[in-house]
């Protein structure tokens, strides 16, 4: 065997020695899984940013969103911004006051069938009759429903360890996006109770 073939056979069995520099370059080669994931993540982020910019620049909703964000960061030299006249009127204009009077009302005869029909349950007349029958009293009522108000409910409460019954008739009020409640509160026994309400 000549020297050349002997050298070739030795070289075939000799493991290659890779320099640290080459090993480092091979670890960050573009075909490694880590580099592929990095490239995919960068592509996904780039496409998302491009779509977001296109949405903001090309659609009316995007432009409205951008204007809202820009207004949020608009600098001002004031601590607070003044309200417009419409906002002041809407917030600070109280609801018109109503003078309501109470009068004795003749008892309403019991409805035929005694409010047992499903469509009658919860109506003003049936609720008043139910409470009057349950407590054995004649409730005071407004002569008519207050203007712009609708009957909401009758609230009945019997505090424990007291000789009293508290009844409140609630009317709800809505007028030009403002509202409120009227409560006609009355009681039987030790009324009014010793409380701040």
C-alpha positions in Angstrom: 0.0 0.0 0.0 1.4 3.2 -1.0 1.6 6.3 1.2 -1.2 8.1 -0.5 -3.7 5.4 0.0 -2.6 5.0 3.6 -3.0 8.8 4.2 -6.5 8.6 2.6 -7.6 5.7 4.8 -6.3 7.6 7.9 -8.2 10.7 6.9 -11.4 8.8 6.4 -11.3 7.5 9.9 -10.1 10.7 11.5 -13.0 12.7 13.1 -13.1 16.3 12.0 -12.1 19.0 14.5 -14.4 22.0 14.3 -13.2 25.3 15.4 -15.2 27.2 18.1 -15.8 30.0 15.5 -17.3 27.5 13.0 -19.3 25.8 15.6 -20.8 29.1 16.7 -21.7 30.0 13.1 -23.3 26.6 12.5 -25.5 27.0 15.7 -27.0 30.2 14.3 -27.3 29.0 10.7 -30.6 29.9 9.0 -31.8 26.2 8.8 -31.7 25.6 12.5 -35.1 25.3 14.3 -34.3 28.3 16.5 -33.6 30.5 13.5 -36.7 29.3 11.7 -38.9 30.2 14.7 -37.3 33.6 15.0 -37.9 34.3 11.3 -41.6 33.2 11.6 -42.2 35.4 14.7 -40.6 38.4 13.0 -42.8 37.8 9.9 -46.0 37.5 12.0 -45.2 40.7 13.9 -44.4 42.5 10.7 -47.7 41.4 9.0 -49.7 42.3 12.1 -48.2 45.8 12.3 -48.7 46.3 8.5 -52.4 45.3 8.9 -52.9 47.6 11.9 -51.5 50.5 10.0 -53.6 49.7 7.0 -56.7 49.5 9.2 -56.0 52.8 10.8 -55.2 54.6 7.6 -57.7 53.1 5.2 -61.0 52.5 7.2 -63.3 55.1 8.7 -63.3 53.1 12.0 -59.6 53.1 12.1 -59.3 56.9 11.5 -61.9 57.5 14.2 -59.9 55.3 16.6 -56.7 57.1 15.8 -58.4 60.5 16.4 -59.7 59.3 19.7 -56.2 58.2 20.8 -54.6 61.5 19.6 -57.3 63.5 21.5 -56.5 61.5 24.6 -52.9 62.7 24.5 -53.6 66.3 23.5 -51.6 68.5 25.9 -53.4 71.3 27.6 -52.3 74.1 30.0 -55.4 73.7 32.1 -56.1 71.4 34.9 -59.7 70.7 33.7 -61.6 71.4 30.6 -64.9 73.5 30.7 -68.2 71.9 29.9 -70.2 73.1 26.9 -73.6 74.8 27.6 -75.4 71.6 26.5 -73.4 69.5 28.9 -74.1 72.0 31.8 -77.8 72.1 31.0 -78.0 68.3 30.8 -76.1 67.7 34.0 -77.2 70.5 36.3 -80.8 71.3 35.3 -83.0 69.8 37.9 -86.2 68.0 37.0 -89.3 70.3 37.3 -90.9 70.2 40.8 -94.5 69.0 41.2 -96.9 69.9 43.9 -98.8 66.8 44.8 -101.7 66.6 47.2 -103.1 63.7 49.0 -106.8 63.1 49.4 -109.0 60.4 50.7 -109.9 57.9 47.9 -113.0 55.8 48.0 -112.0 52.2 48.2 -112.0 50.4 44.9 -114.2 47.4 44.7 -112.4 44.2 44.4 -112.0 43.1 40.8 -114.0 40.1 39.7 -111.9 37.1 40.3 -109.7 39.1 42.8 -106.7 39.9 40.6 -106.1 36.3 39.9 -105.7 36.8 36.1 -102.0 36.8 35.1 -102.3 40.1 33.2 -103.7 41.8 36.3 -101.0 40.7 38.7 -98.5 43.5 39.5 -100.8 46.3 38.3 -101.4 49.3 40.6 -104.9 48.4 41.5 -104.2 44.8 42.3 -101.1 45.6 44.3 -102.9 48.2 46.4 -105.8 45.8 47.0 -103.4 43.0 48.0 -101.6 45.1 50.6 -104.9 46.6 51.9 -106.3 43.1 52.3 -103.1 41.7 53.8 -102.8 44.5 56.5 -106.5 45.3 56.9 -106.0 49.0 56.2 -107.0 51.7 53.7 -103.9 53.0 52.0 -103.5 56.7 51.2 -103.1 57.3 47.5 -102.5 60.2 45.1 -105.8 61.3 43.4 -104.1 60.5 40.1 -100.7 59.3 38.9 -98.2 62.2 39.1 -97.3 63.8 35.7 -94.7 62.0 33.7 -94.6 59.2 36.3 -95.5 55.6 36.1 -96.3 53.2 38.9 -93.3 50.9 39.7 -94.1 48.8 42.7 -95.4 48.7 46.3 -92.8 47.9 48.9 -93.9 46.4 52.2 -91.7 45.9 55.2 -92.3 44.7 58.7 -89.2 45.3 60.9 -88.5 42.5 63.4 -89.3 43.3 67.1 -91.3 46.4 66.2 -95.0 47.1 66.3 -95.1 48.7 62.8 -95.7 48.0 59.1 -94.1 50.3 56.5 -95.6 50.6 53.0 -94.1 52.6 50.2 -95.7 53.2 46.8 -93.1 53.9 44.2 -93.5 56.0 41.0 -90.8 56.3 38.5 -90.1 59.5 36.5 -88.3 59.8 33.1 -88.3 63.1 31.2 -85.7 64.1 28.5 -83.1 61.6 29.7 -83.3 62.5 33.3 -85.3 60.6 35.9 -86.2 60.1 39.5 -88.5 58.3 41.9 -91.4 59.4 44.1 -92.1 57.3 47.2 -95.4 57.8 49.0 -94.4 56.2 52.4 -96.9 55.4 55.1 -97.2 53.0 57.9 -99.3 51.3 60.5 -98.4 51.1 64.2 -95.3 53.0 65.5 -94.8 55.1 62.4 -92.6 56.9 61.5 -89.9 54.6 62.9 -87.0 56.0 64.8 -84.6 56.2 61.9 -83.2 58.9 59.6 -85.1 57.8 56.5 
